[in-house]
Amino acid sequence: MRVWMVEIALVLLLLSAACQPVPPPVALTATPTVIQTSIPPLQPTPTSQPAGSSPDALKACDLSLQASALRSSTVPDWSTLGIDTCYTLTFDLTSGGPDYSGSARISFTNPGSTALDDLVLRTYPNAPLLYGGQLDVTTAQVNGIDLPVNVFLADRTAVRLPLDQPLEPGETLALDLKFSGKLPIDFGSDQVYGTFNFAGNGPVMLMANAYPLLALLEDGEWGADPVLPEGDAVFSRIALYRVEVRVPAAWQVVSSGREVSRTGSGDRAVIQIAGGPLREFMLAASPAFELERTLWEDITINHWGQPESESSRAEVMQAAVEALSLFSQTFGPLPYNELDIIAAPLNNASGVEYPGLILVGESLYNSRSLPHILPMVTAHEIAHQWWYAVVGNDVLQHPWLDESLATYSAQLYLLNHDPVFYRGALREFRKQVTDLEAEIGVQPLDQSVADLSNLERAYAIVAYLKGNLFFEALREEIGATEFNAALQAYYRENSYQIASPADLLESFEFACTCDLNELFSEWGVQP
């Protein structure tokens, strides 16, 4: 799951009453103290993932354009990333309302060893759970030939497109789509996060997964399951993106990737965006956004929010600079040259992350009852740039993997910047886990979203809090130097890939030259 859950906010509320006030902000140039080992430049070394990218997919998305979204020191060897898909998307938001339309050309190379008779697309916004909106594929063509559009799954979040001719291994097709969508207004339901939403105040459009996304292909089979009531809906591999967005002239557009041009005349503007390597593309737009900008090294940090967020923006920007500095020193360099932060109207969530972009609940900006939560949520979501955006994992079967690492990273941020609160949070995390397991029994850490969703309160406490305690125990077992070296190796060797618990174990055992199977098993992780 990519959401810092409300349950965690309640834990922090308990802690806030017992902890010291937040110290005065320090300058944005402050550098946190951290014990560090040498980190080589980010050059991924794929292990269990496909080693070869599709030349057709790389050509379709213009690599010089894609590189413009990355730091010059982190531009990868594209041929090693296993990229088989290029999305060329257009979005028309010129109505200024909750309805939108778009088109897509998806250049896709069959990466497997068997022919494909169909393609499967995910239309996540149709799910009543988490999204609550609408996304329809209106036409689909390959080589000018219309394909049947067969919607399936009970929540209408998957579309099957039978192909006129099988797509053989290594062959490439260009799928042309037209689609239309509708955002719920002011959430429309208490079952959604608000990441696909039209907020009337502003207005603000948040458009998570607002386009048809290829389903995950594994061993020649397309994977597609209904959206669950919590956790993460999207499990996808890295792809490249070229995006055009049309908006009313007065509107600002915020997205994954980097804006490369803005043109237009009269009452309309056209924005061109280069994504770089992304697991998904996030888009937001509003005429009410105000921009504040700062720079950390060669990463531009943009904060977007309505006027109501102004009083707390400096705190968020400070936390962002500190988190980027700390995590870069500790884990390795972030590849993106831009990070966007949006003070967003959210529901049932305090923050959400996407590649190159995070949402922080605007209700937290002026919360006097939760003085610690704003920097902590900011640090947690920024940590997901390492643990989700760059290093992926199966967020449906192993949700703890990225959530535990992001929670541990946010705790590391607290240890460096607010050690009193860090110690209190750690005590409260242990108490929450102990209390839960006294009610329902000891819970293995490595459980699927479906399994955890069947247990009241278990998802947040197990995937976030118990997972954090696991990494604390692991650091205590092997020592801080070896622990940091293991995380650096895990990040470097699995960048842009999909990592597994076995990959994590391998990185830690190599760093400590020890056998950690027993410790992993004690915490319910069976690589």
NORBEL-V637035 format. One record per residue. N is the residue number from 0. RES is the residue in one letter. OMEGA is omega in degrees with one decimal (none if undefined). D_CENTER is the distance of its C-alpha to the mean C-alpha in Angstrom with 2 decimals. Layout:
n = {N | N}
res = {RES | RES}
omega = {OMEGA | OMEGA}
d_center = {D_CENTER | D_CENTER}
This chain:
n = {0 | 1 | 2 | 3 | 4 | 5 | 6 | 7 | 8 | 9 | 10 | 11 | 12 | 13 | 14 | 15 | 16 | 17 | 18 | 19 | 20 | 21 | 22 | 23 | 24 | 25 | 26 | 27 | 28 | 29 | 30 | 31 | 32 | 33 | 34 | 35 | 36 | 37 | 38 | 39 | 40 | 41 | 42 | 43 | 44 | 45 | 46 | 47 | 48 | 49 | 50 | 51 | 52 | 53 | 54 | 55 | 56 | 57 | 58 | 59 | 60 | 61 | 62 | 63 | 64 | 65 | 66 | 67 | 68 | 69 | 70 | 71 | 72 | 73 | 74 | 75 | 76 | 77 | 78 | 79 | 80 | 81 | 82 | 83 | 84 | 85 | 86 | 87 | 88 | 89 | 90 | 91 | 92 | 93 | 94 | 95 | 96 | 97 | 98 | 99 | 100 | 101 | 102 | 103 | 104 | 105 | 106 | 107 | 108 | 109 | 110 | 111 | 112 | 113 | 114 | 115 | 116 | 117 | 118 | 119 | 120 | 121 | 122 | 123 | 124 | 125 | 126 | 127 | 128 | 129 | 130 | 131 | 132 | 133 | 134 | 135 | 136 | 137 | 138 | 139 | 140 | 141 | 142 | 143 | 144 | 145 | 146 | 147 | 148 | 149 | 150 | 151 | 152 | 153 | 154 | 155 | 156 | 157 | 158 | 159 | 160 | 161 | 162 | 163 | 164 | 165 | 166 | 167 | 168 | 169 | 170 | 171 | 172 | 173 | 174 | 175 | 176 | 177 | 178 | 179 | 180 | 181 | 182 | 183 | 184 | 185 | 186 | 187 | 188 | 189 | 190 | 191 | 192 | 193 | 194 | 195 | 196 | 197 | 198 | 199 | 200 | 201 | 202 | 203 | 204 | 205 | 206 | 207 | 208 | 209 | 210 | 211 | 212 | 213 | 214 | 215 | 216 | 217 | 218 | 219 | 220 | 221 | 222 | 223 | 224 | 225 | 226 | 227 | 228 | 229 | 230 | 231 | 232 | 233 | 234 | 235 | 236 | 237 | 238 | 239 | 240 | 241 | 242 | 243 | 244 | 245 | 246 | 247 | 248 | 249 | 250 | 251 | 252 | 253 | 254 | 255 | 256 | 257 | 258 | 259 | 260 | 261 | 262 | 263 | 264 | 265 | 266 | 267 | 268 | 269 | 270 | 271 | 272 | 273 | 274 | 275 | 276 | 277 | 278 | 279 | 280 | 281 | 282 | 283 | 284 | 285 | 286 | 287 | 288 | 289 | 290 | 291 | 292 | 293 | 294 | 295 | 296 | 297 | 298 | 299 | 300 | 301 | 302 | 303 | 304 | 305 | 306 | 307 | 308 | 309 | 310 | 311 | 312 | 313 | 314 | 315 | 316 | 317 | 318 | 319 | 320 | 321 | 322 | 323 | 324 | 325 | 326 | 327 | 328 | 329 | 330 | 331 | 332 | 333 | 334 | 335 | 336 | 337 | 338 | 339 | 340 | 341 | 342 | 343 | 344 | 345 | 346 | 347 | 348 | 349 | 350 | 351 | 352 | 353 | 354 | 355 | 356 | 357 | 358 | 359 | 360 | 361 | 362 | 363 | 364 | 365 | 366 | 367 | 368 | 369 | 370 | 371 | 372 | 373 | 374 | 375 | 376 | 377 | 378 | 379 | 380 | 381 | 382 | 383 | 384 | 385 | 386 | 387 | 388 | 389 | 390 | 391 | 392 | 393 | 394 | 395 | 396 | 397 | 398 | 399 | 400 | 401 | 402 | 403 | 404 | 405 | 406 | 407 | 408 | 409 | 410 | 411 | 412 | 413 | 414 | 415 | 416 | 417 | 418 | 419 | 420 | 421 | 422 | 423 | 424 | 425 | 426 | 427 | 428 | 429 | 430 | 431 | 432 | 433 | 434 | 435 | 436 | 437 | 438 | 439 | 440 | 441 | 442 | 443 | 444 | 445 | 446 | 447 | 448 | 449 | 450 | 451 | 452 | 453 | 454 | 455 | 456 | 457 | 458 | 459 | 460 | 461 | 462 | 463 | 464 | 465 | 466 | 467 | 468 | 469 | 470 | 471 | 472 | 473 | 474 | 475 | 476 | 477 | 478 | 479 | 480 | 481 | 482 | 483 | 484 | 485 | 486 | 487 | 488 | 489 | 490 | 491 | 492 | 493 | 494 | 495 | 496 | 497 | 498 | 499 | 500 | 501 | 502 | 503 | 504 | 505 | 506 | 507 | 508 | 509 | 510 | 511 | 512 | 513 | 514 | 515 | 516 | 517 | 518 | 519 | 520 | 521 | 522 | 523 | 524 | 525 | 526}
res = {M | R | V | W | M | V | E | I | A | L | V | L | L | L | L | S | A | A | C | Q | P | V | P | P | P | V | A | L | T | A | T | P | T | V | I | Q | T | S | I | P | P | L | Q | P | T | P | T | S | Q | P | A | G | S | S | P | D | A | L | K | A | C | D | L | S | L | Q | A | S | A | L | R | S | S | T | V | P | D | W | S | T | L | G | I | D | T | C | Y | T | L | T | F | D | L | T | S | G | G | P | D | Y | S | G | S | A | R | I | S | F | T | N | P | G | S | T | A | L | D | D | L | V | L | R | T | Y | P | N | A | P | L | L | Y | G | G | Q | L | D | V | T | T | A | Q | V | N | G | I | D | L | P | V | N | V | F | L | A | D | R | T | A | V | R | L | P | L | D | Q | P | L | E | P | G | E | T | L | A | L | D | L | K | F | S | G | K | L | P | I | D | F | G | S | D | Q | V | Y | G | T | F | N | F | A | G | N | G | P | V | M | L | M | A | N | A | Y | P | L | L | A | L | L | E | D | G | E | W | G | A | D | P | V | L | P | E | G | D | A | V | F | S | R | I | A | L | Y | R | V | E | V | R | V | P | A | A | W | Q | V | V | S | S | G | R | E | V | S | R | T | G | S | G | D | R | A | V | I | Q | I | A | G | G | P | L | R | E | F | M | L | A | A | S | P | A | F | E | L | E | R | T | L | W | E | D | I | T | I | N | H | W | G | Q | P | E | S | E | S | S | R | A | E | V | M | Q | A | A | V | E | A | L | S | L | F | S | Q | T | F | G | P | L | P | Y | N | E | L | D | I | I | A | A | P | L | N | N | A | S | G | V | E | Y | P | G | L | I | L | V | G | E | S | L | Y | N | S | R | S | L | P | H | I | L | P | M | V | T | A | H | E | I | A | H | Q | W | W | Y | A | V | V | G | N | D | V | L | Q | H | P | W | L | D | E | S | L | A | T | Y | S | A | Q | L | Y | L | L | N | H | D | P | V | F | Y | R | G | A | L | R | E | F | R | K | Q | V | T | D | L | E | A | E | I | G | V | Q | P | L | D | Q | S | V | A | D | L | S | N | L | E | R | A | Y | A | I | V | A | Y | L | K | G | N | L | F | F | E | A | L | R | E | E | I | G | A | T | E | F | N | A | A | L | Q | A | Y | Y | R | E | N | S | Y | Q | I | A | S | P | A | D | L | L | E | S | F | E | F | A | C | T | C | D | L | N | E | L | F | S | E | W | G | V | Q | P}
omega = {-176.8 | -174.1 | 174.3 | -163.2 | 177.9 | 178.5 | 178.9 | 176.9 | 178.6 | 174.1 | -179.0 | 177.0 | 176.6 | -177.7 | -174.2 | -179.4 | -174.4 | -173.4 | 179.5 | 177.0 | 177.5 | 178.6 | 178.6 | -179.6 | 174.3 | -178.4 | -179.6 | -179.1 | -178.2 | -179.7 | -179.3 | 178.1 | 178.8 | 173.9 | -167.0 | 169.4 | -175.1 | 179.2 | 177.1 | 177.8 | -178.5 | 172.6 | -172.5 | 176.2 | -175.9 | 179.6 | -175.2 | -175.5 | 176.9 | -174.5 | -172.2 | 172.0 | 176.9 | 175.7 | 179.9 | 179.3 | 179.6 | -179.7 | -176.8 | -175.3 | 172.7 | -173.4 | 177.1 | 175.7 | 179.9 | -179.3 | -179.8 | 177.8 | -175.5 | 171.9 | -175.2 | -178.6 | -175.5 | 176.9 | -172.0 | 165.5 | -171.6 | -174.6 | -176.4 | -167.9 | -178.8 | -179.8 | 178.9 | -173.3 | 170.0 | 176.0 | 168.7 | -170.6 | 167.0 | 175.6 | 175.5 | -179.6 | -170.4 | 176.4 | -177.7 | -179.8 | -175.8 | -179.4 | 176.6 | 175.6 | -178.3 | 175.8 | 179.7 | 163.1 | -178.8 | 175.3 | -171.7 | 176.0 | 177.9 | -175.7 | -171.8 | -178.8 | 178.3 | 179.5 | 178.0 | 178.8 | -178.5 | 171.2 | 176.2 | 177.5 | 173.7 | 176.7 | -171.7 | -176.8 | 178.8 | -176.2 | 174.0 | 177.3 | 176.5 | -174.3 | 175.9 | -178.6 | -175.5 | 172.1 | -177.3 | 170.0 | -174.9 | 173.8 | 176.1 | -178.9 | 167.5 | -178.1 | 178.0 | -179.5 | 179.5 | 175.4 | 172.7 | 178.6 | -174.9 | 178.5 | 174.7 | -168.3 | -176.0 | -178.7 | 174.9 | -177.5 | 177.0 | 179.6 | 176.9 | 179.8 | 176.4 | -178.3 | 177.0 | 176.7 | 178.7 | 175.3 | -175.4 | 177.4 | 179.2 | 178.4 | -177.8 | 171.1 | 173.4 | -179.5 | 179.2 | -176.4 | 162.2 | -176.9 | 175.8 | -178.1 | 177.1 | 178.4 | 171.0 | -179.2 | 179.9 | 175.8 | 177.9 | -175.9 | 174.9 | -178.5 | -173.9 | 175.9 | -175.2 | 179.3 | 171.2 | -164.9 | 171.2 | 179.2 | -176.6 | 177.6 | -178.2 | -11.9 | 176.2 | 175.1 | 171.0 | -167.1 | 176.2 | 174.4 | -174.0 | -177.9 | 176.2 | -176.0 | 177.3 | 174.9 | 179.2 | 178.5 | 178.4 | 178.5 | 176.6 | -179.0 | 176.3 | 178.0 | 179.1 | 177.9 | 177.0 | 178.3 | -179.0 | -174.0 | 174.7 | -177.8 | -174.9 | 177.9 | -167.2 | 172.7 | -173.3 | 177.0 | 177.4 | 172.7 | 176.3 | -174.2 | 165.4 | -170.2 | 171.5 | -179.7 | 177.7 | -174.8 | 168.5 | -169.7 | -176.0 | -174.3 | 171.0 | 177.6 | 178.6 | -174.8 | 163.1 | 179.3 | -174.9 | 174.7 | -179.5 | 175.3 | 173.1 | -179.7 | 177.6 | 178.2 | 179.3 | -173.3 | -178.1 | 174.7 | 179.0 | -177.5 | 175.5 | -173.9 | 170.7 | -174.3 | -164.1 | -180.0 | -174.5 | 171.6 | 177.6 | -178.6 | 179.0 | -177.1 | 173.9 | -179.5 | 179.5 | 170.9 | -173.2 | -177.3 | 168.8 | -174.4 | 166.0 | -171.2 | 171.1 | -175.7 | 167.8 | -171.1 | 179.8 | 175.9 | 175.7 | 177.6 | 178.9 | 172.9 | -179.5 | 178.1 | 174.5 | -175.9 | -177.2 | -177.5 | -169.4 | -173.0 | -177.1 | -176.6 | -178.3 | 178.6 | 179.1 | 179.8 | 177.1 | 179.0 | -180.0 | 179.0 | -179.2 | -179.7 | 177.6 | -179.8 | -177.6 | -176.1 | 177.4 | 177.8 | -171.6 | -173.3 | -175.9 | -173.8 | 173.8 | -174.9 | -173.2 | 178.5 | 178.7 | 173.6 | 178.1 | 176.9 | 179.8 | 167.9 | -164.7 | 170.9 | -178.0 | -179.6 | -179.7 | 179.9 | 175.2 | 179.4 | 179.9 | 178.7 | 172.7 | 178.8 | 177.4 | -174.3 | 173.8 | 172.0 | 173.8 | -175.7 | -176.5 | 178.1 | 179.8 | -169.9 | -179.3 | -178.0 | 177.5 | -179.7 | -179.1 | -173.7 | -177.5 | -166.5 | -175.2 | 176.7 | -178.8 | 176.8 | 178.0 | 179.9 | -180.0 | -177.5 | 176.2 | 177.5 | 178.1 | 173.8 | 173.9 | -173.6 | 174.2 | -174.9 | -179.6 | 176.7 | 179.7 | 173.3 | 177.7 | -174.1 | 176.2 | -179.4 | -177.6 | -175.1 | -178.5 | -168.8 | 178.3 | -178.1 | 178.3 | 179.9 | 177.8 | 177.5 | 175.9 | -179.1 | 177.6 | 175.4 | 175.8 | 175.4 | 178.7 | 179.7 | -178.9 | -171.2 | -180.0 | -172.0 | 178.2 | 179.0 | 177.0 | -178.0 | 177.1 | 178.3 | -179.3 | 177.3 | -178.4 | 176.4 | -179.9 | -179.3 | -179.7 | 179.6 | 179.9 | -179.0 | 179.4 | -175.7 | 172.5 | -179.7 | -169.3 | 179.4 | -179.0 | -175.9 | 173.5 | -177.9 | -173.7 | 175.8 | 179.2 | 175.0 | -179.1 | -180.0 | -177.8 | -179.7 | 178.4 | -178.0 | -175.9 | 177.5 | -171.5 | -172.7 | -175.8 | -175.0 | -179.2 | -172.9 | -178.9 | -168.1 | 178.8 | 177.3 | 175.9 | 179.1 | 176.0 | -179.3 | 173.2 | 179.3 | 179.4 | 177.3 | 178.0 | -176.8 | -172.0 | 180.0 | -173.3 | -177.3 | 178.9 | 179.6 | 179.1 | 178.8 | 179.3 | 179.1 | 176.8 | 179.6 | 178.7 | 179.1 | -176.1 | -172.4 | -178.8 | 179.9 | 179.7 | -179.3 | 175.2 | -176.8 | -179.7 | 172.9 | 178.0 | 176.8 | 177.9 | 178.7 | -178.9 | -179.6 | -178.2 | 179.3 | 177.4 | -177.8 | -175.9 | -173.3 | -178.0 | 178.8 | -177.3 | -178.5 | -178.1 | 179.8 | 178.2 | -178.9 | 179.2 | -179.5 | 176.7 | 175.8 | -179.6 | -177.0 | none}
d_center = {8.67 | 5.87 | 8.95 | 11.55 | 14.40 | 17.71 | 19.54 | 18.27 | 19.41 | 22.75 | 23.05 | 22.62 | 25.22 | 27.64 | 27.07 | 27.52 | 31.07 | 32.00 | 30.48 | 31.85 | 30.87 | 28.19 | 30.03 | 30.53 | 27.76 | 28.36 | 28.17 | 24.93 | 26.34 | 26.61 | 25.59 | 24.78 | 26.93 | 25.55 | 27.43 | 26.11 | 26.88 | 26.82 | 23.59 | 24.22 | 22.38 | 19.13 | 20.62 | 18.90 | 21.45 | 20.27 | 22.01 | 21.56 | 19.73 | 21.72 | 23.06 | 24.02 | 22.23 | 24.04 | 26.28 | 26.29 | 22.54 | 22.59 | 25.64 | 24.33 | 21.48 | 23.70 | 22.49 | 24.06 | 21.97 | 18.72 | 19.88 | 20.27 | 16.54 | 16.81 | 18.98 | 22.33 | 22.42 | 19.28 | 20.02 | 19.98 | 22.63 | 21.08 | 23.49 | 22.06 | 18.44 | 19.34 | 18.11 | 19.99 | 18.54 | 18.76 | 17.82 | 20.20 | 19.38 | 21.41 | 20.86 | 23.94 | 23.41 | 26.95 | 28.18 | 26.49 | 25.97 | 23.60 | 24.62 | 23.27 | 23.98 | 22.71 | 23.35 | 21.71 | 23.16 | 21.27 | 22.92 | 22.45 | 24.34 | 25.16 | 24.01 | 25.96 | 29.61 | 30.55 | 31.00 | 28.74 | 30.66 | 27.82 | 24.27 | 21.82 | 19.33 | 16.87 | 17.51 | 15.12 | 16.46 | 19.77 | 18.76 | 20.72 | 18.29 | 15.04 | 15.75 | 19.55 | 20.11 | 21.44 | 20.62 | 23.61 | 24.31 | 27.76 | 28.84 | 27.90 | 30.00 | 30.46 | 33.30 | 34.46 | 34.92 | 33.47 | 31.46 | 31.67 | 28.60 | 28.55 | 26.20 | 25.73 | 24.18 | 25.42 | 22.51 | 22.87 | 19.34 | 20.71 | 23.22 | 25.51 | 27.23 | 30.35 | 31.22 | 34.75 | 34.87 | 32.92 | 30.36 | 31.71 | 29.84 | 28.98 | 29.79 | 27.67 | 27.70 | 26.61 | 25.50 | 26.24 | 24.87 | 25.52 | 23.59 | 23.81 | 21.80 | 22.41 | 20.33 | 21.70 | 23.53 | 22.71 | 20.62 | 23.64 | 22.99 | 22.25 | 20.02 | 17.03 | 14.13 | 15.14 | 12.00 | 14.48 | 17.51 | 20.50 | 21.61 | 25.31 | 25.49 | 24.70 | 23.81 | 20.02 | 18.15 | 14.48 | 13.67 | 10.47 | 11.39 | 14.80 | 16.17 | 17.35 | 14.97 | 16.80 | 16.63 | 16.14 | 19.50 | 20.88 | 24.56 | 25.53 | 24.21 | 21.57 | 19.46 | 19.05 | 19.20 | 19.33 | 16.51 | 17.15 | 17.78 | 15.01 | 11.99 | 9.32 | 10.95 | 9.14 | 10.07 | 10.69 | 12.01 | 11.79 | 13.84 | 15.38 | 15.54 | 18.48 | 18.33 | 21.17 | 20.99 | 24.29 | 24.69 | 27.66 | 28.88 | 28.18 | 24.46 | 21.64 | 18.58 | 15.19 | 12.45 | 10.09 | 12.71 | 16.12 | 18.97 | 21.97 | 24.57 | 25.63 | 28.91 | 30.88 | 34.02 | 35.38 | 33.01 | 30.05 | 27.57 | 25.71 | 22.59 | 21.63 | 18.17 | 17.33 | 13.81 | 14.33 | 12.59 | 9.30 | 7.75 | 7.79 | 9.42 | 9.20 | 12.70 | 14.71 | 18.45 | 21.29 | 24.81 | 24.52 | 21.82 | 23.36 | 21.99 | 22.34 | 21.57 | 22.01 | 21.69 | 20.78 | 22.40 | 21.35 | 17.95 | 18.41 | 16.81 | 17.18 | 17.44 | 17.99 | 19.76 | 22.90 | 26.07 | 25.68 | 22.88 | 25.15 | 26.64 | 23.49 | 21.72 | 23.46 | 22.20 | 18.53 | 19.24 | 21.17 | 18.51 | 16.02 | 18.78 | 19.71 | 16.32 | 15.79 | 19.36 | 19.28 | 16.20 | 17.45 | 20.83 | 19.84 | 17.23 | 17.69 | 17.00 | 13.73 | 14.36 | 13.25 | 16.23 | 14.66 | 12.30 | 12.52 | 12.76 | 13.95 | 16.29 | 15.53 | 17.62 | 15.72 | 17.34 | 16.97 | 14.03 | 14.24 | 10.78 | 7.29 | 4.28 | 3.33 | 5.17 | 8.21 | 8.00 | 7.93 | 10.19 | 12.95 | 15.52 | 18.62 | 20.86 | 20.10 | 21.48 | 25.06 | 25.02 | 28.02 | 27.74 | 24.43 | 25.07 | 22.71 | 19.59 | 18.41 | 18.09 | 16.74 | 13.84 | 13.22 | 13.45 | 11.21 | 8.18 | 9.32 | 9.76 | 6.18 | 6.73 | 9.32 | 8.31 | 5.46 | 5.19 | 8.97 | 10.19 | 9.06 | 10.98 | 12.42 | 10.46 | 13.57 | 16.25 | 14.92 | 12.38 | 14.04 | 13.11 | 9.69 | 10.59 | 14.00 | 13.12 | 10.96 | 13.95 | 16.40 | 15.02 | 15.41 | 18.82 | 19.69 | 19.09 | 21.48 | 23.92 | 24.28 | 24.44 | 25.69 | 27.28 | 29.22 | 26.22 | 24.49 | 27.57 | 27.72 | 24.12 | 24.82 | 27.99 | 26.34 | 23.63 | 26.57 | 28.47 | 25.80 | 25.44 | 29.23 | 29.91 | 27.59 | 29.08 | 32.54 | 31.99 | 30.38 | 31.00 | 29.12 | 25.66 | 24.32 | 20.91 | 19.80 | 19.83 | 17.98 | 16.34 | 19.57 | 21.80 | 20.28 | 20.25 | 23.99 | 24.61 | 24.76 | 22.47 | 21.56 | 17.84 | 16.92 | 19.87 | 19.52 | 15.83 | 15.44 | 19.01 | 20.86 | 18.19 | 18.57 | 22.32 | 22.11 | 20.76 | 23.39 | 26.00 | 24.96 | 25.30 | 28.64 | 29.79 | 29.34 | 29.36 | 27.00 | 27.84 | 27.22 | 24.07 | 22.55 | 23.88 | 22.25 | 18.72 | 19.45 | 20.70 | 17.84 | 15.39 | 17.93 | 19.02 | 15.78 | 13.95 | 12.51 | 13.79 | 13.22 | 14.73 | 16.88 | 18.71 | 21.62 | 19.89 | 19.17 | 22.82 | 24.13 | 22.60 | 24.06 | 27.37 | 27.84 | 27.28 | 29.69 | 32.05 | 32.26 | 31.72 | 28.88 | 29.14 | 31.07 | 28.66 | 25.67 | 27.93 | 28.98 | 25.45 | 25.05 | 23.10 | 24.99 | 23.52}
